């Protein structure tokens, strides 16, 4: 019985190793099944898809209407949205609405730059910037929009370096906000997020 003891331990170690290999293989098979089923459940990589119908190949983006007092906000946001759509390559941009499959219309309804942090000299050095817009992507010949958001809101904090004011950096701030507004909007339209 004493001579059987080492054999029993060795056998147990092999059996334990076999159980571990079996469990690992089972876990790998389960993971593979989940990953194989994920595309069928609607999961996909962000930036890789589009929720637009295949028939929409061209889009016209007229200059957004500006209901705010911010100078050129309409031009900057429109330019940024067009640039983001072009960069994504999912649709072609055309100038004539009659030649487009769809038209993306925007109306900027609000722009607010609210100070949220102050320096030691009681000067605002951080702002929360909010842009609100009414957005609709309409298929040219259809009554219902493909995408509509009557209160699309984009917010971002903007830091102002010490010794300067927001007003002196307003153009730069709006350019940065426009790019991020456009990215957020285009992701919402193309990917349905």
C-alpha positions in Angstrom: 0.0 0.0 0.0 2.9 2.4 0.7 4.3 1.8 -2.8 0.9 2.7 -4.3 0.9 6.2 -2.8 3.3 7.9 -5.2 1.4 6.4 -8.1 -1.9 7.6 -6.7 -0.6 11.2 -6.3 0.8 11.2 -9.9 -2.5 9.9 -11.2 -4.3 12.6 -9.3 -2.0 15.3 -10.7 -2.6 14.0 -14.2 -6.4 13.8 -13.6 -6.3 17.4 -12.2 -4.4 18.6 -15.2 -7.0 16.9 -17.5 -9.8 18.6 -15.6 -8.2 21.9 -16.0 -7.6 21.3 -19.8 -11.2 20.2 -20.1 -12.5 23.3 -18.3 -10.3 25.6 -20.3 -11.5 24.0 -23.6 -15.1 24.2 -22.4 -14.7 27.9 -21.6 -13.0 28.6 -25.0 -15.9 26.8 -26.8 -18.5 28.8 -24.8 -16.6 32.1 -25.7 -16.4 31.1 -29.3 -20.2 30.4 -29.4 -20.9 33.8 -27.8 -18.7 35.6 -30.3 -20.2 33.8 -33.2 -23.7 34.7 -32.1 -22.9 38.4 -31.3 -23.2 39.7 -34.9 -26.7 38.1 -35.1 -27.7 40.0 -32.0 -26.8 43.4 -33.5 -23.4 43.9 -31.9 -20.8 45.4 -34.1 -17.7 47.6 -33.9 -18.4 51.3 -33.5 -17.5 53.1 -36.7 -17.8 50.0 -38.9 -21.5 50.1 -39.8 -24.3 52.3 -40.9 -28.0 52.4 -40.0 -28.8 54.3 -43.2 -30.7 52.3 -45.9 -28.5 51.1 -48.8 -30.4 53.3 -51.2 -29.0 56.5 -49.6 -25.7 57.1 -51.4 -25.8 60.9 -51.7 -26.6 63.6 -49.1 -27.0 67.4 -49.4 -26.2 69.4 -46.4 -27.5 73.0 -46.7 -26.0 75.6 -44.3 -27.7 75.1 -40.9 -30.0 77.9 -39.8 -28.6 79.9 -36.9 -31.1 81.1 -34.3 -28.3 82.2 -32.0 -26.3 85.4 -31.8 -23.0 83.6 -32.3 -21.4 84.9 -35.5 -20.7 82.1 -38.1 -21.7 79.3 -35.8 -24.0 78.0 -38.6 -21.1 78.0 -41.2 -18.7 76.3 -38.8 -21.1 73.6 -37.7 -22.2 72.9 -41.3 -18.6 72.7 -42.5 -17.6 70.4 -39.7 -20.6 68.0 -40.3 -19.8 67.9 -44.1 -16.2 67.2 -43.3 -17.1 64.4 -40.9 -19.5 62.8 -43.4 -16.8 62.9 -46.1 -14.2 61.4 -43.7 -16.5 58.5 -42.9 -17.0 57.7 -46.6 -20.4 56.2 -46.1 -22.2 58.7 -48.4 -21.2 61.2 -51.0 -21.9 64.9 -50.4 -23.7 66.8 -53.2 -24.5 70.5 -53.4 -27.9 70.2 -55.1 -30.8 68.9 -52.9 -32.6 67.8 -56.1 -29.8 65.5 -57.0 -29.4 64.0 -53.5 -31.0 60.9 -52.1 -31.4 62.6 -48.7 -31.1 66.1 -47.2 -29.6 66.8 -43.8 -31.2 69.9 -42.3 -30.1 71.6 -39.2 -31.3 74.6 -37.1 -29.0 75.8 -34.3 -31.4 76.7 -31.5 -29.0 77.4 -28.7 -25.4 78.2 -27.8 -24.4 78.8 -24.2 -20.9 79.3 -22.7 -21.3 79.1 -18.9 -18.3 79.6 -16.6 -17.9 76.6 -14.3 -14.4 77.2 -12.7 -12.6 80.4 -11.6 -9.0 81.3 -11.0 -7.6 82.9 -7.9 -8.3 86.4 -9.5 -12.0 85.5 -9.9 -11.6 85.1 -13.6 -13.4 82.2 -15.3 -10.9 79.7 -16.6 -13.2 76.9 -17.5 -16.5 77.0 -19.4 -19.2 74.5 -20.1 -20.3 75.0 -23.7 -23.6 73.7 -24.9 -24.9 73.7 -28.5 -28.5 72.7 -29.1 -29.8 72.0 -32.6 -32.9 70.6 -34.4 -31.7 68.0 -36.9 -33.5 66.0 -39.5 -32.2 63.7 -42.3 -35.0 63.4 -44.8 -35.1 61.1 -47.8 -35.9 63.4 -50.7 -39.1 61.7 -51.8 -40.3 60.3 -48.4 -42.5 62.0 -45.8 -40.9 60.4 -42.7 -37.4 61.4 -41.8 -34.6 58.8 -41.7 -33.2 60.5 -38.6 -34.7 63.3 -36.5 -33.7 64.9 -33.2 -35.5 68.1 -32.3 -33.2 68.7 -29.4 -29.7 67.4 -30.3 -27.5 68.6 -27.5 -23.7 68.6 -27.5 -21.8 69.7 -24.4 -18.1 70.1 -23.7 -15.9 71.8 -21.2 -13.4 74.3 -22.6 -10.4 75.5 -20.6 -9.1 79.0 -20.9 -5.4 79.6 -20.2 -4.6 81.9 -17.3 -4.5 85.6 -18.3 -6.9 85.3 -21.2 -10.6 85.5 -21.6 -13.1 83.2 -23.3 -14.0 86.0 -25.7 -10.4 86.3 -27.0 -10.4 82.5 -27.7 -14.0 82.2 -28.8 -13.1 81.5 -32.5 -10.7 78.7 -31.5 -13.2 77.3 -29.0 -16.1 77.2 -31.5 -13.9 75.5 -34.1 -13.1 72.7 -31.6 -16.7 72.4 -30.5 -17.8 72.3 -34.1 -15.6 69.3 -34.9 -16.8 67.4 -31.8 -20.4 68.4 -32.4 -20.1 67.0 -36.0 -18.5 63.8 -34.9 -21.2 63.2 -32.3 -24.0 64.0 -34.8 -22.7 61.9 -37.6 -22.2 58.9 -35.3 -25.8 59.3 -34.2 -27.0 59.4 -37.8 -24.8 56.7 -39.4 -24.6 54.3 -36.5 -27.9 54.8 -34.7 -26.3 55.5 -31.3 
